[in-house]
Amino acid sequence: MHIVVCVKQVPDTKIIKINPKTNTLDRRSAPAILNPYDAHAVQAAVKIKEKIGGTISVLSMGPPQATAVIKKSVEIGADKGYLISDRAFAGADTLATSYALSKALERINKERPVDLVICGKHAIDGDTGQVGPGIARRMDIPPVTNVIDVSEVNVQEKTVLIKRKLSNGYELIQAELPCLLTVEKEINDIEYSPMTNMIKAARYEPVIWAVSDLEDVDRTQLGLKGSPTIVGKMFTPPRAEGGKKIEGSVDEQVKQLMEVLLENREVLTIKSMNQ
């Protein structure tokens, strides 16, 4: 059983600020961390390995410092890590990212066939949830999103039993392997890493590939060239203004309230008609 988990290095959005001049994220204002959803994806792979055995590889795309999230994944329990890092990948949107990662997965699959790909539900810096399904589409394997439990993996029959979350309940699915899962945080709790994993992670050096190390890559589909998404503007929404406080006796408050309602009667009527 070979499981590949796609992980991403993201800025800690609890701390990050927006540059008021450029209206872009100031990534220097926050530390880079392993995307929280991806950490749960790695932990899910570890749980599967504990039950049926196998190998866990992690794959990421980013600058050289993104090796830190691969080391963190090894600390959680991954066996091997790959980083695709090249200036040609810079500025990639979800379409270009899924293309690049799928090309890396093709090479990994040649080294050892991939049975299962696991991704986090989404990255906290983009919040799109598009990369996982995009990879599945390019690999021509079924995607299952919003997974909260992997109850059974049958290697002989090449099936996996999955529970996924819906807006109005839950769904139990049996999917054929290979397939791709995107997982929610509630699929598990991140466990404390044993000392052996921490030592291994500290010493581990991931495999790093450039574009030239991947086969049959269409460079027009990478980076900015392959990204049709354009961010017109990014800004912090203005704070909501405080409401008007009505004071005085009961009669005076009723009178003030009626005046406010009458002043806004026309606006309320127009809104009602538009609905």
N, C-alpha and C positions, 0 to 999 in steps of 0.2 A: 504493500500500500504506500503510494507516494502522494503526499499532500503538499501543495504549494500555497502559501499564504501571501497575499499581496499587502504590503504595508507602506505607509507614507510618513514622512517627517513633516510635522505641521507646527506653526507657532501656537503657543498657549493662548487661546482666545480669551481667557479670563483676564489677561494682562495686556494684550496687544492694543495699540492705539492707531488712529487714522491720521495720516499726514494732512493737515488742513490746506496745504498749498497744492498738493498733487491729487488729493482725494483718493489715495491708495493706502493699503495696509502698510504700516511701518513695521516690517518684520524684525527689525533690530530692537524693537521695544519689548520683545517677549522672548523667552527661551524656546528653543525648538524641542519638541517632544514627539514620542510615538503617538500617532493618532489613536485616541482611546478606543474607538470601535475596532481598530486593527489589533490592539492588544487582546481584546476579547476573541478575535478571530484566531490568533495564535494559541490562546488558551484552549479554544474549542478543538484545534488540531491536536494539541497535547492530550486532551481527554480521549480522543479517538485512538491515538497511538497507544495510550495506556491500556485500552480495551483489546485492540486487535494487532498491535505492533505496526511497524512501518517506519517511514522516514518523513521528516518535515523539513521542507525548504521554504525560505522566505525570499520574496522578490520586491525590490523597491526601485524607484526612479528618482534621481535627484542629484544634487551636487555631492562632491566627495564627503562632506561632513554628514551626509545621510547614512553613512556606515554606522552611526551611533544607534539608529533605530533597528538596524539589523542585529547589532550586538545586544540590544535590549530584548529582541525577539529570541535570541539564543539563550539569554538569561531566563526567559520564561520557559523555554524547552525546545526551541527549534534546533535542528541538526546542522543545517547549512544555509548560507545566505548569498544572494546575488544582488548586485547593484548595477543598474545601467546608468551611466553618467557620461554626458557629452554635451557640449554647447549646443548641438543640434536639437536637443530636447527642450531647451529653454523656451519659456512662454507657452507651453502646451496647455490646451484646454482639455476637457474630458475626452473629446474625440481623438485628439492626437495622443493623449496619455494611454488610452485603451489600446490604440494601435501599437505603440512602442512596447507596452507590457506584453501584448499578445505575441509579438515577434520574439521577445526574450523567452516567453513560455514555450515557443516552438523549439528553441535551442535546448532548453531544460528538458523538454519532452523527448528529444533525441538522445540525451544523455541517460535519462531514466524516464519511462512512460509515466505521465501524470494521471492519477486516478481522480483527484479531487482538488479543486481550487476554492479557497475561502478568502473572502474580503470582508472588511468592516462594512456596515450599512452605508456609511458615507464618511467623508473627511470633514472635520469640524471647521476647516478654513474655507471650504467650498459649499458643503451641505447639499450637493446635487444628487448623490446616489447613482450616478450614471456610469462610472468607470467599470464597476463589476459587471453589470449587464452588457456593457460595450465589449469587454474582453470575451464574455461568453459568446456573443454574436460573431465575433471574429474567429473564435475557435470552433464555432459550430457545435457548441455543447449547450444543454439546457441550463438556464439560470433559475435559481430559487431565491427570492429575496425575503427580507425581514424574518430570518430564521431565529427561533428562540430555543430550539432543542434538536439535537441529532440523536435519536434514540437507538438506531441500529444501522450498522454498516455491514453488508453481506458481500465479502470479497468474491466468493465463489459465483454467486448469482449477479454480481456487479450492480447492486442496488443500494440505496440509502433511504432510510425512513426519517422524514423531517417534519417538524412542527413549525409552522410559520404564523406570524401575527397578522391579522387583518384589521381593518378599521372597525368592524362590527363583531369580532370574535377571533377564532383560530381555525387553521386548516392543517390537516395531516396529509402529507404527500409522500409517495414513493417515487423516487427519481432514479433514472439509470445513470451508472457511472461510465465515463467521466461526466461530471457536472460542476457547476459553480454555485456557491452559496454566498449570500451576503448576510451577516449576522447582526442581531441587536445586542445591546449591552446586557440584557437580562438573560442571555444564554448561559452565563456563568459568572463567577467571581474570580478576579485575578488572584492567584495564590502566591504566597511568599516563595521566592526561588530558593532552592537548596544551594549550599555553598559551592558544590561542584559545578553547578550551572553558572554561578557568578564568576568563578575562576575561569571557566571555559570561555565565557563571554568577553572577559577582560583581555584574554589572549587571542581571541578569534579574529581573523582577517577575512572579510567577505571576498567573494569573487567579483571583480569589477569588469564590466564590459562597456566598450564604446560602441558607436553605431557600426563601425567596421567589423566588429565581432559578431554581428547578427547577420542572418542570411536573407536575401531577397527583400531588402528594405527600400521602400519608396520614400525618399527623403522629402518629397513634397507633402507627405502626410505627417511630418514631424514638426514639433515646435510651433512657432508662430505661423509658419507657412501652412501647416496642416490644421490650423485652429480657426474655424469660422466664427467662433464666439468673440464678440467685442463688448467690453465693459465701457459703456458710455460715460458713467460717472459713479463714484462711490462717495457717500457722505453719511455723517451722523444725523439722524432725524432730530428735529428740534424738540425740546422738552415740552410736554403738554402744559398749557397755561392753567393756572388755578381757576376754579369756578368763582362765581360771584356769590358773596355771602349776604343773605337777607337777614336783617336785624329789625328790632322794634317789637311792638305788641303783635298779637295774633292778627288783628285786623290790618295793621300796617304791613305785616309780612305777606298776607293774602293779596293786598293791593299791589305790592311790589312784584309778586309772582305773576299776577294777571298782566301787569304791564310788560314783563319780560316775554310772556307767552304771546301777547298781542303783537309785540315788536317782531317776533320770529314766526308769526303765523304764516306769512307769505312763503318763507323759506321752507317751513315744515310741509306746507301744501304742495310745493313744487317737488320736494323729495318724495312725497307719498305718491304723486302722480307718476314719477319716473320709475318707481318700484313696480 
